[in-house]
């Protein structure tokens, strides 16, 4: 997932992939004025709700060696960051992407 802060307005978004790294779903959602920590939690909650609604029966969460959720630096999470930023252009509430909107090979 990712968080974008722009003029005190924030959006959360992310990418859900299968265990082979293949695209399942991308999403973003403008949240208004929130603390950045809360926005990160909204991204996690939205991801879990989207998976539940798609009837996914298994979930793999990347954890570090201390059994904490793994933080992925922005430089390694460019796709989720780019999808989150789309919300500031479109401003449509929750957006779901069945296909990767950043995939230029389509």
TORVOBA-683816 format. One line per 4 residues: number of its first residue (from 1); for each residue x, y, z of N, C-alpha, C, O. Coordinates in nm, 4 decimals, decimal comma, m for minus. Layout:
BEGIN
NUM> X Y Z X Y Z X Y Z X Y Z; ...
This chain:
BEGIN
1> 0,0813 m0,1187 0,0000 0,0000 0,0000 0,0000 0,0854 0,1246 0,0000 0,2080 0,1181 0,0092; 0,0191 0,2380 m0,0104 0,0888 0,3658 m0,0151 m0,0018 0,4754 0,0380 m0,1237 0,4599 0,0450; 0,0602 0,5860 0,0751 m0,0100 0,7037 0,1238 0,0421 0,8232 0,0467 0,1627 0,8357 0,0257; m0,0466 0,9106 0,0046 m0,0081 1,0340 m0,0649 m0,0678 1,1503 0,0117 m0,1877 1,1520 0,0392
5> 0,0154 1,2476 0,0463 m0,0296 1,3668 0,1163 m0,0147 1,4843 0,0210 0,0925 1,5060 m0,0354; m0,1235 1,5606 0,0031 m0,1234 1,6732 m0,0881 m0,2131 1,7822 m0,0307 m0,3350 1,7658 m0,0245; m0,1534 1,8930 0,0110 m0,2303 2,0052 0,0648 m0,3239 1,9619 0,1773 m0,4422 1,9958 0,1761; m0,2720 1,8877 0,2739 m0,3451 1,8398 0,3898 m0,4586 1,7447 0,3536 m0,5468 1,7204 0,4360
9> m0,4579 1,6919 0,2356 m0,5563 1,5947 0,1905 m0,4788 1,4663 0,1634 m0,3716 1,4711 0,1029; m0,5302 1,3528 0,2063 m0,4554 1,2285 0,1912 m0,5369 1,1238 0,1163 m0,6600 1,1270 0,1155; m0,4666 1,0325 0,0545 m0,5278 0,9188 m0,0133 m0,4485 0,7940 0,0219 m0,3281 0,8000 0,0466; m0,5175 0,6815 0,0236 m0,4538 0,5521 0,0455 m0,4776 0,4678 m0,0779 m0,5769 0,4858 m0,1485
13> m0,3878 0,3773 m0,1033 m0,4051 0,2891 m0,2171 m0,3117 0,1712 m0,2058 m0,2274 0,1647 m0,1163; m0,3276 0,0794 m0,2963 m0,2404 m0,0362 m0,2923 m0,2628 m0,1290 m0,4085 m0,3474 m0,1060 m0,4949; m0,1847 m0,2343 m0,4082 m0,1904 m0,3377 m0,5107 m0,1992 m0,4713 m0,4388 m0,1243 m0,4978 m0,3447; m0,2907 m0,5542 m0,4838 m0,3055 m0,6887 m0,4298 m0,2585 m0,7858 m0,5375 m0,3036 m0,7808 m0,6519
17> m0,1665 m0,8745 m0,4981 m0,1092 m0,9717 m0,5924 m0,1272 m1,1124 m0,5374 m0,1470 m1,1321 m0,4175; m0,1200 m1,2092 m0,6271 m0,1260 m1,3479 m0,5821 0,0122 m1,3934 m0,5363 0,1073 m1,3152 m0,5376; 0,0232 m1,5192 m0,4960 0,1498 m1,5692 m0,4425 0,2598 m1,5788 m0,5470 0,3758 m1,6015 m0,5126; 0,2250 m1,5617 m0,6749 0,3239 m1,5605 m0,7828 0,3590 m1,4181 m0,8260 0,4358 m1,3987 m0,9202
21> 0,3027 m1,3186 m0,7569 0,3305 m1,1798 m0,7902 0,2449 m1,1245 m0,9022 0,2696 m1,0136 m0,9497; 0,1437 m1,2004 m0,9459 0,0564 m1,1547 m1,0541 m0,0513 m1,0610 m1,0000 m0,1000 m1,0769 m0,8881; m0,0863 m0,9646 m1,0816 m0,1849 m0,8628 m1,0478 m0,3212 m0,9257 m1,0178 m0,3700 m1,0074 m1,0959; m0,3820 m0,8886 m0,9069 m0,5200 m0,9251 m0,8772 m0,6069 m0,7997 m0,8842 m0,7089 m0,7968 m0,9532
25> m0,5645 m0,6958 m0,8113 m0,6476 m0,5769 m0,7999 m0,5645 m0,4599 m0,7500 m0,4773 m0,4767 m0,6648; m0,5911 m0,3435 m0,8025 m0,5335 m0,2199 m0,7504 m0,6476 m0,1331 m0,7004 m0,7608 m0,1463 m0,7468; m0,6188 m0,0456 m0,6073 m0,7236 0,0405 m0,5545 m0,6641 0,1697 m0,5012 m0,5453 0,1767 m0,4696; m0,7482 0,2715 m0,4919 m0,7126 0,3939 m0,4215 m0,8381 0,4608 m0,3695 m0,9486 0,4321 m0,4157
29> m0,8208 0,5502 m0,2733 m0,9356 0,6154 m0,2115 m0,8877 0,7422 m0,1415 m0,7944 0,7384 m0,0612; m0,9517 0,8537 m0,1724 m0,9208 0,9783 m0,1028 m0,9903 0,9757 0,0323 m1,1074 0,9391 0,0423; m0,9178 1,0145 0,1354 m0,9701 1,0082 0,2715 m0,9928 1,1458 0,3342 m1,0540 1,1546 0,4406; m0,9459 1,2514 0,2721 m0,9616 1,3841 0,3321 m0,8471 1,4129 0,4269 m0,7315 1,3835 0,3964
33> m0,8787 1,4697 0,5406 m0,7754 1,5065 0,6375 m0,7652 1,3999 0,7460 m0,8580 1,3800 0,8244; m0,6524 1,3327 0,7492 m0,6247 1,2261 0,8447 m0,4793 1,2341 0,8851 m0,3980 1,2962 0,8167; m0,4467 1,1708 0,9972 m0,3071 1,1496 1,0307 m0,2539 1,0415 0,9372 m0,3255 0,9472 0,9035; m0,1295 1,0550 0,8958 m0,0707 0,9606 0,8006 m0,0770 0,8181 0,8544 m0,1022 0,7252 0,7777
37> m0,0550 0,7987 0,9829 m0,0625 0,6643 1,0417 m0,1997 0,6030 1,0172 m0,2100 0,4864 0,9792; m0,3056 0,6817 1,0391 m0,4420 0,6320 1,0183 m0,4669 0,5968 0,8722 m0,5385 0,5012 0,8424; m0,4083 0,6733 0,7816 m0,4251 0,6461 0,6388 m0,3649 0,5103 0,6039 m0,4235 0,4337 0,5274; m0,2493 0,4811 0,6593 m0,1880 0,3506 0,6373 m0,2780 0,2379 0,6853 m0,2893 0,1344 0,6197
41> m0,3419 0,2583 0,8000 m0,4353 0,1574 0,8511 m0,5563 0,1419 0,7597 m0,6029 0,0302 0,7374; m0,6080 0,2535 0,7062 m0,7197 0,2462 0,6115 m0,6800 0,1653 0,4890 m0,7608 0,0884 0,4370; m0,5571 0,1816 0,4422 m0,5108 0,1032 0,3281 m0,5128 m0,0452 0,3583 m0,5519 m0,1255 0,2735; m0,4712 m0,0823 0,4778 m0,4729 m0,2228 0,5188 m0,6164 m0,2728 0,5297 m0,6486 m0,3810 0,4805
45> m0,7023 m0,1948 0,5939 m0,8429 m0,2346 0,6095 m0,9102 m0,2499 0,4736 m0,9796 m0,3486 0,4495; m0,8897 m0,1521 0,3841 m0,9491 m0,1614 0,2499 m0,9006 m0,2859 0,1774 m0,9792 m0,3543 0,1118; m0,7719 m0,3158 0,1887 m0,7182 m0,4362 0,1232 m0,7873 m0,5614 0,1742 m0,8280 m0,6469 0,0956; m0,8006 m0,5722 0,3054 m0,8631 m0,6911 0,3638 m1,0103 m0,7025 0,3247 m1,0586 m0,8119 0,2958
49> m1,0817 m0,5895 0,3238 m1,2230 m0,5923 0,2836 m1,2388 m0,6306 0,1364 m1,3292 m0,7062 0,1008; m1,1508 m0,5781 0,0514 m1,1563 m0,6135 m0,0903 m1,1309 m0,7635 m0,1099 m1,1990 m0,8283 m0,1894; m1,0338 m0,8177 m0,0382 m1,0062 m0,9607 m0,0474 m1,1240 m1,0438 0,0026 m1,1597 m1,1449 m0,0578; m1,1837 m1,0006 0,1128 m1,3000 m1,0719 0,1672 m1,4144 m1,0706 0,0670 m1,4783 m1,1734 0,0443
53> m1,4403 m0,9560 0,0073 m1,5493 m0,9446 m0,0898 m1,5236 m1,0264 m0,2162 m1,6178 m1,0629 m0,2866; m1,3971 m1,0551 m0,2451 m1,3632 m1,1384 m0,3612 m1,3554 m1,2863 m0,3222 m1,3157 m1,3702 m0,4030; m1,3935 m1,3177 m0,1980 m1,3981 m1,4544 m0,1460 m1,2616 m1,5220 m0,1479 m1,2522 m1,6422 m0,1730; m1,1566 m1,4462 m0,1216 m1,0231 m1,5054 m0,1095 m1,0170 m1,5812 0,0217 m1,0521 m1,5271 0,1265
57> m0,9733 m1,7049 0,0169 m0,9729 m1,7868 0,1371 m0,8365 m1,7960 0,2044 m0,8247 m1,8521 0,3133; m0,7335 m1,7415 0,1403 m0,5998 m1,7429 0,1996 m0,5368 m1,6059 0,1821 m0,5621 m1,5359 0,0840; m0,4556 m1,5696 0,2778 m0,3898 m1,4398 0,2745 m0,2462 m1,4575 0,3200 m0,2204 m1,5178 0,4241; m0,1530 m1,4051 0,2423 m0,0119 m1,4071 0,2775 0,0300 m1,2645 0,3082 0,0210 m1,1767 0,2223
61> 0,0752 m1,2416 0,4288 0,1208 m1,1091 0,4691 0,2707 m1,1169 0,4889 0,3200 m1,2014 0,5638; 0,3435 m1,0287 0,4218 0,4890 m1,0278 0,4371 0,5252 m0,9741 0,5751 0,4837 m0,8650 0,6139; 0,6024 m1,0522 0,6473 0,6456 m1,0143 0,7811 0,7981 m1,0122 0,7828 0,8625 m1,0840 0,7063; 0,8556 m0,9298 0,8703 1,0006 m0,9305 0,8836 1,0410 m1,0337 0,9883 0,9560 m1,1058 1,0406
65> 1,1690 m1,0410 1,0187 1,2188 m1,1437 1,1109 1,1673 m1,1266 1,2534 1,1714 m1,2211 1,3322; 1,1189 m1,0069 1,2873 1,0637 m0,9835 1,4215 0,9118 m1,0023 1,4235 0,8452 m0,9606 1,5183; 0,8574 m1,0647 1,3193 0,7147 m1,0904 1,3053 0,6324 m0,9621 1,3082 0,5259 m0,9560 1,3697; 0,6838 m0,8607 1,2408 0,6128 m0,7349 1,2242 0,5769 m0,7212 1,0769 0,6451 m0,7758 0,9902
69> 0,4696 m0,6480 1,0492 0,4386 m0,6211 0,9098 0,5592 m0,5565 0,8456 0,6218 m0,4685 0,9046; 0,5915 m0,5985 0,7277 0,7110 m0,5490 0,6604 0,6847 m0,4147 0,5933 0,5901 m0,4006 0,5158; 0,7679 m0,3179 0,6232 0,7609 m0,1876 0,5573 0,8344 m0,1966 0,4244 0,9481 m0,2435 0,4183; 0,7692 m0,1515 0,3189 0,8322 m0,1521 0,1873 0,8628 m0,0080 0,1501 0,7701 0,0719 0,1361
73> 0,9892 0,0279 0,1337 1,0253 0,1659 0,1003 0,9595 0,2125 m0,0297 0,9343 0,1329 m0,1202; 0,9323 0,3418 m0,0371 0,8652 0,4001 m0,1529 0,9350 0,3639 m0,2839 0,8694 0,3401 m0,3853; 1,0671 0,3599 m0,2812 1,1439 0,3297 m0,4017 1,1161 0,1886 m0,4536 1,1311 0,1620 m0,5729; 1,0756 0,0985 m0,3642 1,0468 m0,0396 m0,4023 0,8967 m0,0628 m0,4205 0,8543 m0,1746 m0,4495
77> 0,8169 0,0418 m0,4037 0,6718 0,0291 m0,4063 0,6124 0,1314 m0,5036 0,5063 0,1885 m0,4782; 0,6820 0,1533 m0,6145 0,6431 0,2593 m0,7086 0,5042 0,2378 m0,7678 0,4316 0,3344 m0,7914; 0,4673 0,1145 m0,7916 0,3366 0,0872 m0,8513 0,2229 0,1300 m0,7576 0,1299 0,1984 m0,8004; 0,2299 0,0904 m0,6314 0,1267 0,1300 m0,5349 0,1249 0,2814 m0,5170 0,0180 0,3414 m0,5062
81> 0,2420 0,3428 m0,5136 0,2476 0,4891 m0,5006 0,1824 0,5578 m0,6200 0,1083 0,6545 m0,6026; 0,2087 0,5097 m0,7395 0,1517 0,5703 m0,8603 0,0007 0,5545 m0,8640 m0,0700 0,6476 m0,9026; m0,0496 0,4392 m0,8249 m0,1944 0,4158 m0,8234 m0,2611 0,5044 m0,7190 m0,3712 0,5545 m0,7418; m0,1966 0,5241 m0,6063 m0,2519 0,6128 m0,5042 m0,2610 0,7553 m0,5561 m0,3602 0,8237 m0,5311
85> m0,1598 0,8009 m0,6277 m0,1584 0,9381 m0,6798 m0,2676 0,9625 m0,7837 m0,3082 1,0770 m0,8036; m0,3162 0,8572 m0,8506 m0,4228 0,8724 m0,9492 m0,5460 0,9352 m0,8848 m0,6187 1,0091 m0,9511; m0,5706 0,9073 m0,7577 m0,6887 0,9615 m0,6890 m0,6893 1,1132 m0,6884 m0,7958 1,1745 m0,6953; m0,5726 1,1744 m0,6804 m0,5677 1,3206 m0,6775 m0,5983 1,3809 m0,8144 m0,6305 1,4993 m0,8242
89> m0,5885 1,3011 m0,9190 m0,6232 1,3471 m1,0530 m0,7717 1,3251 m1,0784 m0,8395 1,4132 m1,1311; m0,8221 1,2085 m1,0413 m0,9605 1,1722 m1,0733 m1,0613 1,2125 m0,9664 m1,1733 1,2514 m0,9992; m1,0233 1,2038 m0,8385 m1,1105 1,2398 m0,7263 m1,2467 1,1720 m0,7371 m1,3496 1,2395 m0,7386; m1,2481 1,0402 m0,7446 m1,3718 0,9647 m0,7634 m1,4078 0,8766 m0,6444 m1,4886 0,7852 m0,6603
93> m1,3521 0,8996 m0,5274 m1,3785 0,8088 m0,4165 m1,2989 0,6812 m0,4333 m1,1872 0,6841 m0,4849; m1,3547 0,5697 m0,3907 m1,2854 0,4421 m0,4042 m1,2817 0,4025 m0,5514 m1,3850 0,3946 m0,6179; m1,1615 0,3780 m0,6003 m1,1424 0,3318 m0,7378 m1,0794 0,1940 m0,7341 m0,9818 0,1715 m0,6625; m1,1351 0,1013 m0,8115 m1,0796 m0,0328 m0,8236 m1,0249 m0,0495 m0,9640 m1,0852 m0,0042 m1,0613
97> m0,9106 m0,1147 m0,9738 m0,8461 m0,1381 m1,1025 m0,8304 m0,2881 m1,1220 m0,7418 m0,3506 m1,0639; m0,9173 m0,3447 m1,2042 m0,9088 m0,4878 m1,2338 m0,7834 m0,5155 m1,3160 m0,7183 m0,6187 m1,2991; m0,7506 m0,4229 m1,4043 m0,6263 m0,4306 m1,4807 m0,5350 m0,3184 m1,4339 m0,5819 m0,2137 m1,3896; m0,4077 m0,3401 m1,4437 m0,3089 m0,2431 m1,3992 m0,3168 m0,1181 m1,4888 m0,2859 m0,1270 m1,6076
101> m0,3573 m0,0020 m1,4348 m0,3677 0,1182 m1,5155 m0,2319 0,1731 m1,5592 m0,2252 0,2618 m1,6443; m0,1258 0,1217 m1,5024 0,0088 0,1674 m1,5350 0,0764 0,0780 m1,6385 0,1866 0,1085 m1,6842; 0,0116 m0,0313 m1,6755 0,0680 m0,1273 m1,7692 0,0564 m0,0717 m1,9107 m0,0527 m0,0676 m1,9674; 0,1677 m0,0296 m1,9670 0,1649 0,0316 m2,1000 0,1699 m0,0732 m2,2115 0,1653 m0,0382 m2,3295
105> 0,1791 m0,2017 m2,1748 0,1848 m0,3064 m2,2770 0,0458 m0,3523 m2,3200 0,0334 m0,4318 m2,4132; m0,0590 m0,3032 m2,2531 m0,1958 m0,3442 m2,2897 m0,2361 m0,2814 m2,4191 m0,3475 m0,3038 m2,4665
